[in-house]
């Protein structure tokens, strides 16, 4: 069962992943082979709950792990998402211990939580014993993305059933009235990254986050982060398109200059 593989893989080495926002499983099949895991974003991305299973299957097909970010704490959506057979689920805006406990309640089977049994795909893949306590289960990743969450980070980290703490910089920037369309100073969130790393280390949880610059990635690795998103289909598609367009237009300009 690959759930166990994801947990073990994170203990063995850093797992590098990318974010998928466009609901096209073919994109995952093509570029996912370069990564260890895929973050399927059904909160801000365009994946609908019913389409997410295609993304998870694409990850399975190419042999990488899948993590789905859900829109919130709705137990029905969390349960349906887990029934896709994904290897991890991420819940956004976990600001307090109470919210972390709500996430656990929705994502974990009894006695720890109240996740409903009967997922068609998990049963088909792993049999009716997939929910047993001696079987490995999907990871629960809680997003830490506000000052309130950072203030409560140690309490959140101590909640049984929370497997990873994922630092989210954008909402934190929004809360602090940092413009979203301007470059951020280098190292602006290093104290917060350190705080998440320390809380994870104290409680035996996984430190996770998105780090796209070389300096930020090095800093996160030095702090012990293990589950790291480094890119996304949006930026990869845009960068490739811009580079190809720029090259073609430079050649066109040269060609026109020669004709005049």
C-alpha distance (Angstrom), angle and dihedral (degrees) to the residues before:
residue distance angle dihedral
X1 . . .
X2 3.79 . .
X3 3.82 95.3 .
X4 3.78 86.4 77.3
X5 3.77 89.2 48.0
X6 3.81 92.6 58.8
X7 3.78 93.7 50.7
X8 3.79 92.0 45.6
X9 3.80 92.6 44.3
X10 3.80 90.4 55.8
X11 3.78 90.2 53.0
X12 3.78 92.2 48.4
X13 3.80 100.0 47.1
X14 3.80 145.3 -18.7
X15 3.80 112.6 -73.4
X16 3.81 115.1 -142.5
X17 3.80 119.5 -157.0
X18 3.79 146.4 167.7
X19 3.79 134.2 -134.9
X20 3.80 122.9 -115.4
X21 3.82 116.2 -156.5
X22 3.80 102.3 157.1
X23 3.83 113.2 79.4
X24 3.80 95.7 -124.7
X25 3.80 114.9 118.0
X26 3.81 89.6 -168.1
X27 3.81 89.3 68.2
X28 3.80 89.3 56.5
X29 3.79 91.1 48.3
X30 3.80 91.5 51.6
X31 3.80 104.3 42.6
X32 3.79 100.1 19.9
X33 3.78 90.3 79.4
X34 3.81 88.3 73.9
X35 3.81 92.1 60.6
X36 3.81 142.5 56.8
X37 3.82 97.0 -130.9
X38 3.78 143.4 4.1
X39 3.80 128.0 -131.9
X40 3.80 105.7 -145.9
X41 3.79 104.9 -159.5
X42 3.79 113.8 -150.9
X43 3.81 92.0 158.0
X44 3.81 101.7 63.7
X45 3.79 98.8 -1.2
X46 3.80 124.5 81.1
X47 3.80 97.7 -106.9
X48 3.80 113.3 124.2
X49 3.79 119.9 -151.8
X50 3.79 92.2 -107.8
X51 3.82 92.3 50.3
X52 3.78 95.1 48.5
X53 3.79 92.0 80.4
X54 3.82 88.8 63.9
X55 3.80 89.8 55.2
X56 3.81 91.9 48.3
X57 3.80 90.3 49.3
X58 3.81 89.9 50.3
X59 3.80 89.4 53.9
X60 3.80 90.5 49.0
X61 3.79 90.8 49.1
X62 3.80 94.5 56.2
X63 3.80 94.3 37.3
X64 3.80 103.5 -111.4
X65 3.79 130.8 124.7
X66 3.80 122.6 -102.5
X67 3.80 129.1 -142.6
X68 3.80 120.4 -177.2
X69 3.79 122.6 -157.9
X70 3.79 110.1 -148.7
X71 3.84 124.0 -153.7
X72 3.81 95.8 -113.7
X73 3.79 146.8 -48.2
X74 3.81 100.1 -45.2
X75 3.81 104.6 137.8
X76 3.79 92.4 -151.3
X77 3.80 93.8 56.0
X78 3.80 92.4 42.7
X79 3.80 91.1 50.4
X80 3.80 93.8 46.6
X81 3.80 90.4 47.9
X82 3.80 92.6 50.4
X83 3.79 89.1 50.1
X84 3.81 88.4 65.0
X85 3.79 86.6 75.6
X86 3.81 95.3 -114.1
X87 3.78 117.2 164.5
X88 3.80 96.6 -131.9
X89 3.77 140.3 10.7
X90 3.81 126.3 -150.4
X91 3.80 122.7 -152.5
X92 3.82 116.5 -160.4
X93 3.80 130.5 -136.7
X94 3.80 98.5 18.6
X95 3.81 96.4 173.6
X96 3.81 102.4 159.6
X97 3.77 143.8 29.3
X98 3.81 88.7 -108.0
X99 3.81 92.1 56.6
X100 3.80 90.5 47.5
X101 3.80 88.8 53.0
X102 3.82 89.8 49.9
X103 3.79 89.5 53.6
X104 3.80 90.6 50.2
X105 3.81 90.9 48.5
X106 3.80 91.0 54.5
X107 3.80 97.8 40.0
X108 3.79 105.2 40.1
X109 3.79 131.1 66.9
X110 3.83 120.9 -120.1
X111 2.93 137.3 -46.7
X112 3.82 89.8 32.6
X113 3.81 95.1 36.3
X114 3.78 142.2 -5.8
X115 3.79 103.4 -108.6
X116 3.79 109.4 153.8
X117 3.79 119.0 -117.2
X118 3.80 125.0 -129.0
X119 3.80 109.8 72.8
X120 3.78 107.0 169.9
X121 3.79 97.4 -148.1
X122 3.84 97.2 44.1
X123 3.80 89.7 50.4
X124 3.79 91.7 47.5
X125 3.80 91.8 49.6
X126 3.80 103.0 35.2
X127 3.81 107.7 15.8
X128 3.78 131.9 -115.1
X129 3.80 92.3 -59.1
X130 3.81 92.1 68.0
X131 3.82 90.9 108.7
X132 3.80 96.9 51.2
X133 3.78 115.6 122.7
X134 3.79 91.9 -120.9
X135 3.82 90.8 58.6
X136 3.80 121.3 87.8
X137 3.80 113.5 -106.1
X138 3.83 136.1 -156.6
X139 3.79 115.2 -80.5
X140 3.80 119.5 -107.4
X141 3.80 111.3 -139.2
X142 3.82 118.3 -168.6
X143 3.79 119.5 -158.3
X144 3.79 117.8 -131.6
X145 3.80 105.1 -160.5
X146 3.80 110.7 139.8
X147 3.79 139.8 59.0
X148 3.79 88.7 -110.9
X149 3.78 90.7 55.9
X150 3.80 91.1 48.6
X151 3.80 90.4 51.2
X152 3.80 89.5 52.4
X153 3.81 96.7 37.3
X154 3.80 97.0 117.0
X155 3.82 93.3 49.6
X156 3.80 90.7 47.3
X157 3.78 91.8 48.6
X158 3.79 91.7 51.8
X159 3.83 93.8 57.9
X160 3.79 109.3 113.6
X161 3.78 110.5 -121.0
X162 3.81 96.2 33.1
X163 3.80 104.8 115.6
X164 3.80 103.5 178.1
X165 3.81 141.8 17.3
X166 3.80 113.9 -141.6
X167 3.80 117.7 -161.0
X168 3.82 111.7 -141.0
X169 3.83 114.4 -166.3
X170 3.80 102.2 -177.1
X171 3.79 99.9 64.4
X172 3.78 89.7 41.5
X173 3.79 88.7 54.5
X174 3.78 89.8 48.3
X175 3.80 91.6 52.3
X176 3.80 89.7 51.3
X177 3.82 92.1 49.4
X178 3.79 92.9 -115.5
X179 3.82 108.2 158.0
X180 3.78 111.0 -107.4
X181 3.80 94.8 -148.4
X182 3.80 98.8 56.0
X183 3.82 130.7 77.0
X184 3.80 114.3 -96.7
X185 3.80 121.4 -128.6
X186 3.80 113.7 -98.2
X187 3.78 112.0 -91.0
X188 3.80 94.0 8.2
X189 3.81 93.0 144.6
X190 3.80 100.3 33.1
X191 3.84 93.4 112.5
X192 3.81 90.1 53.3
X193 3.80 92.3 45.7
X194 3.79 88.5 52.2
X195 3.80 91.1 50.0
X196 3.80 92.2 53.5
X197 3.80 91.3 46.7
X198 3.80 92.7 50.6
X199 3.80 93.5 48.4
X200 3.80 90.6 49.7
X201 3.78 92.3 48.4
X202 3.82 93.3 49.3
X203 3.80 93.2 52.6
X204 3.79 100.4 35.8
X205 3.79 93.1 -111.4
X206 3.81 128.7 138.4
X207 3.80 118.3 -99.6
X208 3.80 110.1 -138.8
X209 3.78 138.4 174.3
X210 3.78 149.8 133.1
X211 3.80 115.7 -88.4
X212 3.78 117.9 170.4
X213 3.82 103.3 165.0
X214 3.79 122.3 76.2
X215 3.81 93.5 -123.9
X216 3.81 93.9 48.5
X217 3.80 91.6 47.5
X218 3.79 91.9 51.2
X219 3.80 90.8 48.1
X220 3.81 92.4 50.1
X221 3.81 92.1 48.2
X222 3.80 90.7 50.8
X223 3.82 88.7 52.4
X224 3.79 92.7 53.0
X225 3.80 103.1 -102.2
X226 3.82 110.7 164.4
X227 3.82 107.2 175.3
X228 3.80 107.8 56.7
X229 3.79 134.2 170.9
X230 3.80 111.1 -155.2
X231 3.80 105.3 174.2
X232 3.79 145.6 -1.6
X233 3.77 139.4 -135.2
X234 3.82 89.1 -112.0
X235 3.81 95.6 58.1
X236 3.80 94.4 37.2
X237 3.82 92.8 52.2
X238 3.80 92.6 43.9
X239 3.80 94.5 47.7
X240 3.79 92.9 48.0
X241 3.80 92.4 47.4
X242 3.80 93.4 47.0
X243 3.80 92.6 48.9
X244 3.82 93.1 49.0
X245 3.81 92.3 45.4
X246 3.80 92.9 47.7
X247 3.79 92.0 49.9
X248 3.81 93.2 47.7
X249 3.81 93.0 47.7
X250 3.81 91.6 49.7
X251 3.80 89.7 53.0
X252 3.82 90.6 46.4
X253 3.81 91.3 51.0
X254 3.81 90.8 50.5
X255 3.80 90.4 48.2
X256 3.81 92.4 51.1
X257 3.83 91.6 47.3
X258 3.80 89.9 55.6
X259 3.78 91.6 52.3
X260 3.80 94.3 53.0
